[in-house]
Amino acid sequence: MAVTAKGGKYFYAWSKILPDGSFCLPDQALQEYRIRPDTNVILMSGRNTAKGFSVVCKELIDNSPLAKVFASIPEIQSFSIPKGQSVAFKDRIFCWTYLNSERYIQLPVQTWEEFGVAPGDKLLSLRATHLGFNNLSEGPFIELAKQVRGVPVYE
């Protein structure tokens, strides 16, 4: 079960990038953002962090401030480039990948590195915007989450 920390920040879980490049996404976050297993998902880097990524709900893109950005990279929304291949646009990295029935995504090591992370890194999944949830390896929320008990851990 996710945990609400001081200041109202909502932490879903810790998850580790496995040696094969797979990463488990928290069930509660997927439910909250209406992202179903056995579907393609879109990942994007953040503006303010160099170490991590957001999982974006494709159905919410059209009504978001990022709609124009995604319109400039239609190959991401249409899943017409190879799975896990990244596209750089306006200081962000974007890619798509498949979310399997066990809630795992998998990326090549090179793509993970473009998001500033690597196999073995432990990331914190937390509520972000209406568009998606974040998975971060550093920053002020990481230190706060380390002090909070009860945050689930996926490895």
C-alpha positions in Angstrom: 0.0 0.0 0.0 1.3 3.5 -0.9 2.3 5.9 1.9 1.6 9.6 2.3 4.6 11.4 3.7 5.0 14.7 5.4 4.0 17.5 3.1 1.4 15.3 1.4 3.7 13.6 -1.0 2.4 10.2 -2.1 4.9 7.4 -2.4 3.8 4.2 -4.2 6.9 2.0 -3.9 10.6 1.5 -4.4 11.5 -0.6 -7.4 14.9 -1.8 -8.7 16.0 -1.9 -12.3 16.9 -5.6 -12.7 20.0 -6.8 -14.6 18.0 -7.7 -17.7 16.6 -4.1 -17.9 13.2 -4.9 -16.4 11.4 -2.7 -13.9 8.2 -3.3 -11.9 5.6 -0.6 -11.9 3.4 -0.3 -8.8 -0.1 -1.7 -9.2 -1.7 1.1 -7.2 -0.1 3.8 -9.5 -1.2 1.9 -12.6 -4.8 1.7 -11.3 -4.8 5.4 -10.3 -3.7 6.4 -13.7 -5.9 3.9 -15.5 -2.9 2.1 -17.1 -3.6 -1.5 -17.8 -1.1 -4.4 -18.0 -0.6 -6.0 -21.4 -0.5 -2.6 -23.1 2.1 -0.1 -24.4 3.2 2.7 -22.1 5.0 6.0 -22.8 8.0 7.1 -20.7 9.5 10.5 -20.6 12.2 12.2 -18.7 11.5 15.2 -16.5 12.5 18.8 -16.9 13.9 19.1 -13.5 15.6 15.8 -13.0 18.3 14.0 -14.9 17.8 10.7 -13.1 14.4 9.0 -13.7 11.3 9.0 -15.8 7.6 9.5 -15.8 5.1 6.9 -16.9 2.5 8.8 -19.0 -1.2 7.9 -19.5 -1.6 8.1 -23.3 -5.3 8.9 -23.0 -4.6 12.0 -21.0 -2.0 13.5 -23.4 -4.5 15.3 -25.7 -5.9 17.5 -22.9 -2.5 18.3 -21.3 0.0 21.1 -21.6 2.3 18.6 -23.3 -0.1 17.9 -26.2 1.9 20.1 -28.5 5.2 18.3 -27.6 3.7 14.9 -28.2 2.2 16.2 -31.5 5.8 16.9 -32.6 6.8 13.3 -31.9 3.9 11.3 -33.3 6.1 8.2 -33.6 5.9 7.8 -29.8 2.1 8.0 -29.5 1.6 5.7 -32.5 4.3 3.3 -31.3 5.8 3.3 -34.8 9.4 3.2 -33.7 11.1 0.1 -32.1 10.1 -0.6 -28.5 12.6 1.0 -26.1 14.1 3.3 -28.7 14.4 6.9 -27.4 13.6 10.2 -29.1 15.0 13.4 -27.8 12.9 16.5 -28.1 13.0 19.9 -26.2 15.4 18.7 -23.5 13.4 15.6 -22.8 13.8 11.9 -23.7 10.7 9.9 -24.8 10.2 6.3 -25.6 7.5 3.6 -25.4 7.6 0.1 -24.2 5.3 -2.8 -23.3 3.9 -3.3 -19.9 3.5 -7.0 -19.4 0.8 -8.8 -17.3 3.2 -9.0 -14.3 3.5 -5.1 -14.4 7.1 -5.1 -15.7 8.5 -2.9 -18.4 11.9 -3.6 -20.0 14.3 -1.3 -21.7 17.8 -1.6 -23.2 20.6 -0.5 -21.0 21.4 2.4 -23.3 17.8 3.8 -23.0 18.0 3.4 -19.2 21.3 5.4 -19.3 19.6 8.1 -21.3 17.1 8.5 -18.5 20.1 8.8 -16.1 19.7 5.4 -14.4 21.0 1.9 -14.8 20.4 -1.7 -13.8 20.8 -2.0 -10.1 19.4 1.4 -9.4 16.5 1.7 -6.9 13.9 4.2 -8.0 11.0 5.7 -6.0 7.6 5.7 -7.7 5.5 8.7 -6.6 2.4 10.6 -7.6 3.3 13.5 -9.9 0.8 15.2 -12.2 -2.6 14.3 -13.7 -0.7 13.0 -16.7 1.6 10.4 -15.1 3.6 9.2 -12.1 7.4 9.7 -11.6 10.1 7.1 -10.9 13.2 8.9 -9.5 16.6 7.9 -8.2 17.6 11.1 -6.6 16.3 14.4 -5.3 14.6 15.7 -2.1 11.8 13.2 -2.2 14.2 10.3 -2.2 15.7 11.5 1.2 12.2 12.0 2.5 11.0 8.5 1.4 14.0 6.9 3.1 12.7 8.2 6.4 9.2 6.9 5.8 8.2 3.4 7.0 5.9 1.2 5.0 6.7 2.1 1.5 6.5 -1.2 -0.5 9.7 -2.5 -2.2 9.8 -4.4 -5.5 12.9 -6.2 -6.5 
